[in-house]
Amino acid sequence: MNRSFRRLAALLAVLAGALAGPAAAQGVLSEAQAKAAFVLNFARYIEWPERSFATRDAPLLICLLGRDSLASALAALENRPVQSRLVSVHMVASVDEARPCHVLFIGASETRRLTLLLRSLAGQAVLTVSDADGFIDAGGAIGIVQGDGRLQFEVNRQTLEQAQLKASANLLKLARNLADFKGKN
């Protein structure tokens, strides 16, 4: 097992475990902070096409669409390093505003228009992430889910492929579920 994989597995285990017991009640790590850490780590293990960045030192844009409790936790990621780029966090109000984003977290408040949002982003190099129920079934790339009393994630490989995003094998090994469906079109 390589060092990068061990580091990712350990971090995700710690984050997920922190939600499943007394530590969570003591405020060690809130659920929103754990989900934001998942989003950051997803970005660390995804490769975007070179054309996704205007310049070599352009930031990695993590965006939030919708009303969600993750807003402040995601904002705390500002200026964190990911793949030799600094993270820039933006709140967006529409799909049009989300097009330049590299990672788009879609809040559960957007569940009613989820299929329309995902269809509008289809084929673009945007990593879509959400904790909304049925997210990968609707065509989202990575869904954060609760399972066995902890946070886990599911990956829709076909959505990643259509977006021309490459997930590391290490990330895919940690996924609870790997799906290969197009979503509801």
WODASUL-V569678 format. One line per field, one symbol per residue. burial: I if it has 9 or more other C-alpha atoms within 8 Angstrom, else O. Layout:
burial=???
//
This chain:
burial=OOOOIIOIIOOIOOIIIIIIOOIIOOOOIIOIIIIIIIIIIIIOIIOIOOOOOOOOOIIIIIIIIIIOOIIOIIIOIIOOOIOOIIIIIIOIOOIOOIIOIIIIIIIIOIOOOIIOIIIOIIOIIIIIIIIIOOIIIIIIIIIIIOOOOIIIIIIIIIIIIIIIIIIIOIIIOOIOOIIOIIIOO
//
